[in-house]
Amino acid sequence: MTNDFSPAMMTDMYEYTMLDAAMQDGTADRRCVFEVFTRHLPAGRRYGIAAGLGRILEMLKDFRPSESDLKFLRDRHVVSERTAKWLEDFRFTGTIRAYREGEAFFANSPILQVEGTFGECTLLETLILSVLNYDSAIASAASRMTSAAGDRPCMDMGGRRTNESAAVAAARAAIVGGFAGTANLAAAKKYDLVCIGTAAHAFTLLHDNERDAFVSQINALGPGTTLLTDTYNIEQAITTAVEVAGPELGGIRIDSGDLASLAQKARKQLDSLGATNTKITVTNDLDEYALAALATAPVDSYGVGTMLVTGSGHPTCAMVYKLTEREGADGQMHGVAKKSFGKSTDGWRKRALRCYQYGLAQGELVVCGPAEKLASFEPDKAEYGDTKDLLITAVDHGDIDDSLTGHDALLAARDHHREALDELPVTALSLSQGEQAIPTEVITIA
C-alpha cells in the first residue's frame, strides 16, 4: 500500500487525548476489557460473516507511531511530552480474542475482545472498527452472493467502484465470503489470490473491427482466453469469436442486456458452432438477487463489482467498541456498562457459545461475568443442547498468532465460512426479509 503513515495513525484524535489524560491522572495502566459487537444486523439480513481479523493482526505488528507521527502529535499538541515519550517504545502487549474469520455472527455477538491496559486498548478502537465494519460487510454480502450463485464461481471486479485501499480489502473479504478470485492485481499479489481479466470494450473499439480485436487478443493470450462479446452485436460477435479461436475458445463475457435470455441464446449458438466447452461469464451490476434470478440460465461464472464493494447496500455492520470491564482503584476488576437510551451495553467480559441440536445451530448464548466465573461456567445441556465456544485467541499477551494471517489462513477462513453456513438453519440463506437466523440470549453470572 502507498500510505506514508503507520497503522497507529489510522485513528481518531480522541484516542490519543484520552490516553494523554489517563497518563496524567494515573489510570492509563488500569487493566481493561473492550469488546466489539453490533446491536443489530442490517435490515432484513439473517446473519453476518466475520472478516478482517487477519488484516488487524498484520497491522498490529507495525502499530506504533513513527518519528514523523510523533512530531505531528507534538506539534499539534495532541499529546504531552510525557505521553509522546511513552509512545516512542509502544508495543501492544495485551490479548485479543475473536470470532474466526468466516464465522457467522448476529446481534450482540462479541466478535472481538481486547484485554490490556487502558492506554494500549484505547488506541486500537478506530483501526479495529474500520477494518471489522468494512471487511465483515463485504464478506456478508459476498456470502449471500455465493450462496445465491450455488456452484458457479463469483469473481471480484469491484476495484474501480471504491477507493484504492478499500479495493484490496474488499477483494480479501470477498474470498472469506466464498469468492474464487479477483481482478485486482494488488490484492492478488498481497494475498496470493487467483486473478482474472482479459479485455474491455475499449480494446475492441481500438481496432478497426471486432475481428481484428479478437485476433489480437487470441494471438496474445491464446484460444483459451475469454472474449467480450457485447460491444456491438452479441450473435455476430460469437460467430466471429469461434471463427477466429475455433471450437476451443475458452469463454465469452456478456456485460449488458437481459443476461438470462442472452446467456441462453449464446449457449445454443456456441453449441451449434461446436464450441460446447466454451464458458459463459456474465457481469453488469450483479447482486445476490440478480444472481438468484440467473440460477436457471446457462451461466458458468459471475463477475461482481459495485454491489460487492458496497456491501450490497450495507457498507458497514454498525459495530461498536465498548469498555465492558476495568480495574478499579481497589485493584479488582469491575464490570462497566452504558445505560444511555438506545445505546446501553452489557457489563463484564463475554463468553460466546453456539448452541446445537443434531448438528444444527439453534441459538447463540452470550455469557457475561468475571473471567474465573466464565471459565467454570457449564451451560445446561437440557436447555442449550451441545455448545461450542466461538472466541479464539489471536494475540496472547502481545504474541500474535501468525497462523491467522496470510494466504493459507484466508483460504481456511473461506472453508470455515462454508462450514458455518452448513450449521445454520436453511432459512438463513433466504434472500427475503426476515429475522436473524438464530436467536441471541445474553445472561450475566457476575
N, C-alpha and C positions, 0 to 999 in steps of 0.2 A: 504494500500500500504506500501511498505517497504522503501520508500525514507526516508533518515535521514536528509533532509533539508526542509526548508519551501518553500511554493509556491513563496515567494519573491526572491528566488534564481533561479527560473526557468526562467532565463532572460539572456540577453546578457550584457556584461560588459559596453558597451557604454551607456546603460540606466542610470547606476549609475554615470558614468563620466560626462554625460550631466547634471544630477541632481546636482552633486558637483559644476560644473562650474556655473550653474544657481543660486545655493545658494550663490556663491561668488559674482556674478555680480548683484544680486538683482532681477532676472527675474523668479525665481522658483515659486513665488506666483502669477504670472500672470495667469488670467483665460484663459483657452484654451478649444477647442473642437477638439478631434481626432475622425476619422471615419475609419471603416473597410469596404473595398469593394474589388471586383475583377474586373480587367479591361476586362476580357473575361472568358467565360466558357471553359472548356476543349473541344478540337476539336470534333465537331460532337454532343456534348451534347446540349439538348434543354432547360434544366432547371437544377438548383441545389436545394438542400434541406438544409436549415439552421439547424445546430445541434451544441451542445456544450455549449449553454448559461447556462444551469443548472450546468454543471461542473465548469464553470468560477465562478459562484456565490458561489458554495461550497468552492472553493479555495480562493476566495476573503475574506472570513471570517477569514482566517488564513494568510492573505498576510501581513506579517511583518517579518523582519529578526530576527532570534533568536540570542542569545548571541554568539554562535559559528559562526553564519553567519557574525555578525558584527566584530568579531575578525578576521575572514578571510579577510573581506573587508579592515580593518585597516592594517593588516599585509602585504597585497598585495598592499597597497597604492592606492586602487581603489577610496576611498573617503577620504576626510579630516576629522579631528576630529569633526569639526562643523557639517558636514553632518551626521557623524555617530551618534552623539548625537540626531540630528533631527529624525533619523531613529529609535531610541530606542522606541519612542512612536508613530510610524507610524500607521495610520489607514486611509483607503480610505474614504474620506468624500464627494466625487463627486457624479455625477449622470450618470447612464448608461441606454441608451435606445437601443432597439434591435428588430430585427425581432423575432417573436416567433419561438421556435423550431418546426420544421415540416413545416415551411413556405417555399414556393418556392422563389428562388432568381435568379437574372440574372446579366449580366454585368452592373456595376456601381450601383447596389443596395447598399444603405448604411446599411449594415447588422447589424452593431453595432456602437454606438456613445458614446463616453466617454467625459464627461464635468467635469472639475475641475481645480485645479491649474496645471501648467506645471509639477511641481515636482511630484505630485501623478499620473498624467496621463501617464507620460513618462515611469514610472516603469512597467506599465501593458502591454506594447507593445508585448513582446515576448510571455508571457503567453497566452494572448488573441489570438494572431495569431496561436500559436502552437495548441491550442485547437480547434479554429474555422476551421482552414485549414484541420486538420485531421478528426475531427468529421463530418464536412459537406461533406468531400469527401466520407467518409464511408456511411453516410446517403443518399447521392445522388446515390451511387452505389446500396445500398440496395433498394432504391425506384424503380430504373429501374428493379431490380431483382424481387421484389414483384409484380410489375406491369406485368412483363412477366409471373410470376407464377400464376396469377389470384387468385382463391380462395384457392389454395394449400399453406399451411404454409411453410415458409422458416425458418430454424434454423441456428444460427451461430455456425460454427465449426472451426473457423479460429485462435484460440488462439495459436496454435503451429507454425503458419506461420508469426508471428510478435513478437515484444518484449513483455515482460510480462505486462508492464503498458499499452501499446497500445492495448493489447488483451482485457483488461477491458473496455477501452474507446470505442473500436470498437463494443463490444457487446452492449453497451448502445446506440451508434449511430445507430446501425442496428435496434434497436427497434423503434427509431424515424422514420426510413425509412420503417417500416412495418413488420419487422421480428417478429416472435412469441416467440422466446426464444434463449437460448444459451447453449453451452456445458461447458462454463467457470464458475467454481464454485465461483471464487472471484467476478465476475460480478453479478452472481445470488444472492449472499449474499448481496453485496453492494447495489444493486438496486431492490432486491426482484423480480427477474425475474424467469420465467419458465426455468427449467434446464433439459437437456436431456442427455442420454448416457447410454450405456449398456456394450458392449464388443468390443474389437478389434480383428484383425486376430491373434494376439499373444495369446489370450485366447484359441482360437481353436487349435492353434499349440502346446500349452502347454500340451494338453491332448493326450492320445494315439489314439483317433479317434474323428471324428466330433460329433458322437452321445454322447460320454461322455461329451464333451464340452457343448452341448445343454442341456443335462440332468442337469449338474451342474448349468448352468445359470437359467434354469427354476425352479430348486429347490430353488435357492437363490432369484429370482425376480418374480416368478410366471409365469403362462402361458401367461399373457398379455404382456410379455416382447417382445422386438424386437431382432431377431436373425440375425446375419451376415452370409450371405449365399454364398459368392463368394470366400471363402478360397480355395476350391478345385473345386467342380462341382456344379453349382447352382441347376440344376434339382434334383440331388441326395440330396443336402442339404435341399431343400424344402420338399422332401418326408420324410426325416428324421425328420425335424422340426415338421411337422404335426403329424407324428407318436408319437413323444415324448410329444408334447404340446397338441395335439388334435386339433379339428377344432376351438377352442377358442384362438389359437395362436394370439397374439396381432399384430405382424408385422414382416416383413423381411426387411433387408437392402441389397442393391446391390451397390458395390463400384468400379466396373470396367466394362470394355467392352462397347458394344453398348447398352446404358442404355434403349433406347426406345424399341428396339426389345426384350431385356431381360426382361423388365418390362411387356411387352405384353404377352410373353410366361409364365412368372411367374404368372400373373393374371389368365390365363387359367388353369394352373396347380393347383393353390390354389383352384380355384372354383371347379375343378373336384374332389378335395380331401375333399370338404365340408367346406373349410376354407374361406367362402365367405366374411367374415368381416375382414379378416387379411389385414392390411395395408402394402403398399409398399413404402419404403423410398429409395431414390437414393442419392448418394454422388459421389465425384470424380471430382474435379476441375471444378465445375459448375460456369458459369457466366450468365448474362442476356440473352445472345444469345443461350446458351445451354438450358436454362430454356424455352425460347420461342420455341425451336425445340422439346421440350418434351411435348408441350401443348396437343397433341392428345394421348399421351401414358398414360396407366392406372397407373399413379403415384399418391400417396396420399400426400407426403411431400418431401421436399428437405433439404439436409444439405449442406451448402455453407461455404467454408473455405478461401483458398488463395485469390481468386478474390474479396471476400468481404473486407478483412482486408487490401488489397492494393488498394481499391477504383476502382476495375476493370480496372486497368491500369492508373488510375489518383489518386494517393495517396495524392494529395494536390489540393486546389482550387485556388492557387496563390493569396490569399487575402493579402492585404497590410493595414498598419495602418498609416494614414496620418493626419497631423495637417491641419485643414481647417479654423480655426478661433482662434484668440488670442487677448488678451488685450494689447493695446499699452501703451506707456508712458503717453498718454493723458487720460488713464483710460477708453477709449472707446474700444468696440470690433471691430476687423477688419478681413475681410476675407483674407485668405492667400492661395496661390496655387503654386505648382511647375510648371515650364514652360519647363523643360528638354524634349528633343525629345523622343517620345515614352513612356514617363512616366509622362506626365502632369496630373494635378489634377484640380478639380473644387473647388474654394474657398467657404467659408461660410458653416455653418451647413446645414443639409439637412432635408427635409420632404419628406417621401416616400409615394406615393399613388398608389394603384392598381385600374385600370380603368375597368369598366364593361359595357357590354351591354347584356340584357336578362340574367344576372347572369353569363355570361362567361367573363373571363378576356380578355381584348383587348390590354392592354399595361401597362407599369409602368411609372409613372411620378415622377421624382426626382426634387424637387424644392429647389434651393439654395438661402439663404438670411439670414438677421438678424432675431433673434428669434421673435421679435414683428411683423415683416412682414410675417413670415411663419405662425404664429398663426392666422393672419387675412386673409390669402390667401384662396380664394374660386375658385376652378377650374371651367372653363366654361363648364356647363353640356352639352351644344350643341356640344362641341368639344371633351370632355373627357368622357361623359356619367356619370354613377354613379361611385363614388370613395370611397375607404376605406383606412384609414391611417394604415400603416403597423408597425410603430415603437411603441413598448410598453415600459413602464418604469419598468426596472428590479431593479435598485438601485436609491433611491431618497435621495440625499444629505447624502449618507453613509448608509441609511437604506435599507437592502436587502429584496426583496420580496421573502420570503421563499416558497410561493405557487408555485414558478417556479423551485423548486428543489425537489428531492425525487421521490419515485415510482409513486405517482398519477400524478405528473407533467410530468413524462416520458410517461405514457400512454395517457395523454392529448395531448402530442406532437405527438404521433403516430396517434391519432384521427384527429388532425389538419392537419397532412400530407395528410391523405385521402381526407379531405375537400379541401385542397389546390389543389390537383391533379384534383379533380372533377371540379374545376373552370377553369382549363386551357383548351385550345383548344385540341381536341382529338389527333392532330398531335404531341402534346408534348410527348405522350407515344410511339411514333415510335422509334425503335432502329436504324433506318437508319441514315446516316449522314444528318445533316440539321442545319438550323439557330435556334437561341433560339426561344422558343415557342411564346413569345410576345415581341414587341419592347420596348426599354427603351428610354424615352425622358428626357433630362436634361435641365432645364431652370433656369435662375437666376433672382431674383426680387430685388436684393440689390439696 
